[in-house]
Amino acid sequence: MHSETRQGRLDFNKLRKRLRHNAGRAIRDFNMIEDGDRVMVCLSGGKDSYTMLDLLIGLRRSAPVDFELVAVNLDQKQPGFPEHVLPEYLSSLGVPFHIVQEDTYSVVRRIIPEGKTSCGLCSRLRRGILYRTADELDATKIALGHHRDDSMETLFLNLFHGGKLMAMPPKLISDDGQHIVIRPLAYCKEADIKRFAELRRFPIIPCNLCGSQDNLQRQATKEMLQSWERQHPGRIDSIFAALQNVAPSHLADRRLYDFVNLEPGTHLEPAESQPDQADAPGNPLELRNIPIRVVDVSS
């Protein structure tokens, strides 16, 4: 074996180990999968869902709990969609799978004007079909392939365009209260997933319905975040960490914190959860160690 090939193999194993560790940590942190679960793994044919399935298959072998996997693909009848790709791939893995055929493509094209973003309607249609399919398959959990970068993009999309401080939670319950949705890749970086998919040579199926739309706000947000990361490496890590370190008393949502009845002695969040700009990563100032002299200017 050539040294380059050996090094490539080492790099691949390191990448796979990192992804498995992050997926396993997310599953554990949010109690995503429990003993006896039947997990419906939603496959789009993209890099994210392929990686999710691959990681779940590996984790299932070593997990302390016993659970089942069933892969599901929604064939939306997009023109030129290669219907044979996913069945052949899943058959080669020996993974139980189910292909759902629903012509949502025609519905979206009929309703959404040419040039307008179709992702919103497409997503709602898919979600309803997948919930119905989960019932039919007796699935206890629905696994989606959204990763850490998807969550960051959603955070800023809601911030800029929706007036909400809201991202993609790693685990949620559907609006009707009947389904638990999990995102095992919640801690995984898109760059790692992309590289892993390339090395694994997954048979990627492009989304011709929306993937070619250049006016997507999500794409603009993605480019913004990538630009920040290039200029300030680690910024996305810091933003993601902030989602797990929320101080309601330092925001302005009266539903989360009782500002109206705030009085001396009212309990606040622990001091360690309150942000101190002097302690921000990359800030060279350690203000806590600088003596402060108080000057009386009243006279």
C-alpha positions as CSV (number, residue, x, y, z in Angstrom):
1,M,0.0,0.0,0.0
2,H,1.4,3.4,-1.0
3,S,1.9,5.9,1.8
4,E,-0.5,8.3,0.2
5,T,-3.2,5.6,0.1
6,R,-2.4,4.6,3.7
7,Q,-2.6,8.3,4.8
8,G,-5.9,8.7,2.9
9,R,-7.3,5.7,4.8
10,L,-6.2,7.1,8.1
11,D,-7.8,10.5,7.3
12,F,-11.1,8.7,6.3
13,N,-11.2,6.7,9.5
14,K,-10.6,9.8,11.5
15,L,-13.4,11.6,9.7
16,R,-15.8,8.7,10.1
17,K,-14.9,8.5,13.8
18,R,-15.6,12.2,14.3
19,L,-18.9,12.0,12.6
20,R,-20.0,8.9,14.5
21,H,-18.9,10.5,17.8
22,N,-20.9,13.7,17.1
23,A,-24.0,11.8,15.9
24,G,-23.7,9.5,19.0
25,R,-23.3,12.4,21.3
26,A,-26.4,14.2,19.8
27,I,-28.4,11.0,20.1
28,R,-27.4,10.6,23.8
29,D,-27.7,14.3,24.8
30,F,-31.3,14.5,23.5
31,N,-32.3,10.9,24.1
32,M,-33.2,10.6,20.4
33,I,-33.3,6.8,20.2
34,E,-34.6,4.5,22.9
35,D,-34.8,0.7,23.3
36,G,-37.4,-0.8,21.0
37,D,-37.6,2.2,18.7
38,R,-38.4,1.8,15.0
39,V,-36.6,4.7,13.3
40,M,-37.8,5.9,10.0
41,V,-34.8,7.3,8.2
42,C,-35.8,9.8,5.6
43,L,-33.6,9.6,2.5
44,S,-33.7,12.3,-0.2
45,G,-30.7,11.0,-2.2
46,G,-28.5,13.9,-1.0
47,K,-25.2,13.8,0.9
48,D,-26.8,14.5,4.3
49,S,-29.4,11.7,4.4
50,Y,-26.9,9.2,3.0
51,T,-24.4,10.1,5.7
52,M,-27.1,9.9,8.4
53,L,-28.2,6.4,7.3
54,D,-24.6,5.2,7.1
55,L,-23.9,6.5,10.7
56,L,-27.0,5.1,12.1
57,I,-26.3,1.6,10.7
58,G,-22.8,1.8,12.3
59,L,-24.1,3.1,15.6
60,R,-26.9,0.4,15.7
61,R,-24.2,-2.3,15.9
62,S,-22.6,-0.9,19.0
63,A,-25.6,0.9,20.6
64,P,-26.5,-0.1,24.2
65,V,-30.2,-0.1,23.1
66,D,-31.9,-2.3,20.4
67,F,-33.7,-0.4,17.7
68,E,-34.8,-0.9,14.1
69,L,-34.1,1.2,11.0
70,V,-36.4,1.5,8.0
71,A,-35.3,3.8,5.2
72,V,-38.0,5.9,3.4
73,N,-37.7,7.9,0.2
74,L,-40.4,10.2,-1.2
75,D,-40.4,10.1,-5.0
76,Q,-41.9,13.5,-5.8
77,K,-42.1,12.7,-9.5
78,Q,-39.6,15.2,-10.6
79,P,-38.8,14.9,-14.3
80,G,-35.8,12.7,-14.8
81,F,-35.7,11.4,-11.3
82,P,-33.6,8.1,-11.3
83,E,-36.1,5.8,-9.6
84,H,-33.7,2.9,-9.6
85,V,-30.8,4.5,-7.7
86,L,-32.1,4.3,-4.1
87,P,-33.8,0.9,-4.3
88,E,-30.6,-0.6,-5.7
89,Y,-28.4,1.1,-3.1
90,L,-30.6,0.2,-0.2
91,S,-30.9,-3.4,-1.4
92,S,-27.1,-3.7,-1.5
93,L,-27.0,-2.6,2.2
94,G,-29.7,-5.0,3.2
95,V,-31.7,-2.2,4.9
96,P,-35.5,-2.4,4.9
97,F,-36.9,0.4,2.8
98,H,-40.1,1.9,1.5
99,I,-40.5,4.1,-1.6
100,V,-43.5,6.5,-1.4
101,Q,-44.6,7.9,-4.7
102,E,-46.5,11.2,-4.6
103,D,-46.6,13.8,-7.4
104,T,-45.8,16.9,-5.3
105,Y,-43.7,18.3,-8.1
106,S,-46.8,19.1,-10.2
107,V,-48.6,20.6,-7.2
108,V,-45.7,22.9,-6.4
109,R,-45.2,23.9,-10.1
110,R,-49.0,24.7,-10.4
111,I,-49.1,26.8,-7.2
112,I,-45.7,28.6,-7.1
113,P,-45.2,31.3,-9.8
114,E,-42.1,30.9,-12.0
115,G,-39.0,32.3,-10.3
116,K,-40.5,32.2,-6.8
117,T,-39.0,30.0,-4.0
118,S,-40.7,26.7,-3.9
119,C,-39.0,25.2,-0.8
120,G,-41.7,26.3,1.7
121,L,-44.6,24.6,0.0
122,C,-42.5,21.6,-1.0
123,S,-41.4,21.1,2.6
124,R,-44.9,21.3,4.0
125,L,-46.2,18.7,1.5
126,R,-43.3,16.4,2.2
127,R,-43.8,16.7,5.9
128,G,-47.4,15.7,5.8
129,I,-46.7,12.7,3.6
130,L,-43.8,11.5,5.8
131,Y,-46.0,11.8,9.0
132,R,-48.6,9.6,7.3
133,T,-46.0,7.1,6.2
134,A,-44.6,6.9,9.7
135,D,-48.0,5.9,11.0
136,E,-48.3,3.3,8.2
137,L,-44.9,1.8,9.1
138,D,-45.4,2.0,12.9
139,A,-42.3,4.2,13.2
140,T,-41.7,5.7,16.6
141,K,-39.1,8.2,15.5
142,I,-38.6,10.1,12.2
143,A,-35.0,10.9,11.5
144,L,-34.1,13.9,9.2
145,G,-30.7,14.7,7.9
146,H,-30.3,18.3,8.9
147,H,-26.9,19.2,10.3
148,R,-25.3,21.9,12.4
149,D,-24.9,24.3,9.5
150,D,-28.6,23.9,8.5
151,S,-29.5,25.0,12.1
152,M,-27.3,28.0,11.9
153,E,-28.8,29.1,8.6
154,T,-32.3,28.6,9.9
155,L,-31.4,30.7,13.0
156,F,-30.4,33.7,10.8
157,L,-33.2,33.2,8.3
158,N,-35.7,33.5,11.2
159,L,-33.8,36.4,12.6
160,F,-33.6,38.4,9.4
161,H,-36.9,37.4,7.7
162,G,-39.2,36.1,10.4
163,G,-38.6,38.2,13.5
164,K,-38.0,35.1,15.6
165,L,-35.0,33.8,17.6
166,M,-35.5,30.2,16.5
167,A,-33.3,27.5,14.8
168,M,-33.7,23.8,14.1
169,P,-34.0,21.8,17.3
170,P,-32.2,18.4,17.5
171,K,-35.5,16.8,18.6
172,L,-39.1,18.0,18.4
173,I,-42.7,16.9,18.5
174,S,-44.9,17.5,15.5
175,D,-47.7,20.1,15.7
176,D,-50.3,17.4,16.1
177,G,-48.4,15.9,19.0
178,Q,-48.2,12.5,17.3
179,H,-44.7,12.2,16.0
180,I,-41.2,12.7,17.4
181,V,-38.7,14.1,14.8
182,I,-35.0,13.7,15.5
183,R,-31.9,15.1,13.8
184,P,-28.9,12.8,14.5
185,L,-26.5,15.1,12.6
186,A,-27.3,18.1,14.8
187,Y,-23.7,18.3,15.9
188,C,-22.1,17.4,12.6
189,K,-20.5,20.0,10.3
190,E,-21.5,20.2,6.7
191,A,-17.9,20.2,5.5
192,D,-17.3,16.9,7.3
193,I,-20.5,15.4,5.8
194,K,-19.6,16.6,2.3
195,R,-16.1,15.1,2.5
196,F,-17.5,11.9,3.9
197,A,-20.0,11.5,1.1
198,E,-17.3,12.1,-1.5
199,L,-15.1,9.4,0.0
200,R,-18.0,6.9,0.4
201,R,-19.0,7.7,-3.2
202,F,-22.7,7.8,-2.4
203,P,-25.0,7.8,-5.5
204,I,-26.1,11.4,-5.0
205,I,-29.4,12.4,-6.6
206,P,-29.7,16.2,-7.2
207,C,-32.9,18.1,-6.4
208,N,-34.0,19.6,-9.7
209,L,-37.1,21.1,-8.2
210,C,-35.4,23.7,-6.0
211,G,-31.7,23.0,-6.1
212,S,-31.2,25.2,-9.1
213,Q,-32.9,28.3,-7.7
214,D,-30.3,31.0,-7.3
215,N,-32.5,33.4,-5.4
216,L,-32.9,31.3,-2.3
217,Q,-32.5,33.3,0.9
218,R,-31.0,30.2,2.5
219,Q,-28.2,30.2,0.0
220,A,-27.5,33.8,0.7
221,T,-27.4,33.1,4.4
222,K,-25.1,30.1,3.8
223,E,-22.7,32.3,1.9
224,M,-22.8,34.9,4.7
225,L,-21.9,32.3,7.4
226,Q,-19.1,30.8,5.2
227,S,-17.7,34.3,4.7
228,W,-17.7,34.9,8.5
229,E,-16.0,31.6,9.1
230,R,-13.3,32.4,6.6
231,Q,-12.6,35.7,8.2
232,H,-13.0,34.5,11.8
233,P,-12.4,30.7,12.1
234,G,-14.5,29.3,14.9
235,R,-17.3,31.8,14.7
236,I,-20.0,29.2,13.6
237,D,-18.9,27.0,16.6
238,S,-19.4,30.0,18.9
239,I,-22.9,30.7,17.4
240,F,-23.9,27.1,17.8
241,A,-22.7,27.0,21.4
242,A,-24.9,30.1,22.0
243,L,-27.9,28.1,21.1
244,Q,-27.1,25.8,24.0
245,N,-26.4,28.6,26.5
246,V,-29.5,30.8,26.5
247,A,-30.2,33.4,29.2
248,P,-33.9,34.4,29.0
249,S,-33.4,37.2,31.5
250,H,-31.0,38.9,29.0
251,L,-33.4,38.8,26.1
252,A,-36.8,40.5,25.8
253,D,-39.4,37.7,25.6
254,R,-42.0,38.2,28.3
255,R,-43.3,34.7,27.8
256,L,-40.0,33.2,28.8
257,Y,-39.1,35.6,31.7
258,D,-41.3,37.6,34.1
259,F,-40.0,41.1,33.6
260,V,-43.2,42.7,34.7
261,N,-43.0,41.3,38.3
262,L,-39.2,41.6,38.5
263,E,-38.2,42.8,42.0
264,P,-35.0,42.9,44.1
265,G,-34.2,39.3,45.2
266,T,-35.8,37.8,42.1
267,H,-33.8,34.7,41.1
268,L,-31.8,35.1,37.9
269,E,-29.9,32.5,35.8
270,P,-26.7,31.3,37.5
271,A,-23.9,33.8,37.1
272,E,-21.9,31.4,34.9
273,S,-24.6,31.5,32.3
274,Q,-24.6,35.2,32.0
275,P,-22.4,36.4,29.1
276,D,-19.3,38.5,29.9
277,Q,-17.8,40.2,26.8
278,A,-14.4,40.2,28.5
279,D,-14.5,36.4,28.4
280,A,-15.5,36.1,24.8
281,P,-13.3,33.8,22.7
282,G,-10.5,35.8,21.0
283,N,-11.0,38.9,23.3
284,P,-7.5,39.9,24.6
285,L,-9.0,41.8,27.5
286,E,-9.5,40.2,30.8
287,L,-11.3,43.0,32.5
288,R,-11.9,41.0,35.7
289,N,-8.2,41.1,36.4
290,I,-7.9,44.9,35.8
291,P,-8.2,47.0,39.0
292,I,-10.9,49.7,38.7
293,R,-10.4,53.1,40.4
294,V,-13.6,54.9,41.2
295,V,-13.4,58.7,40.8
296,D,-15.8,61.0,42.5
297,V,-16.7,63.8,40.1
298,S,-19.7,65.2,42.0
299,S,-17.7,68.1,43.3
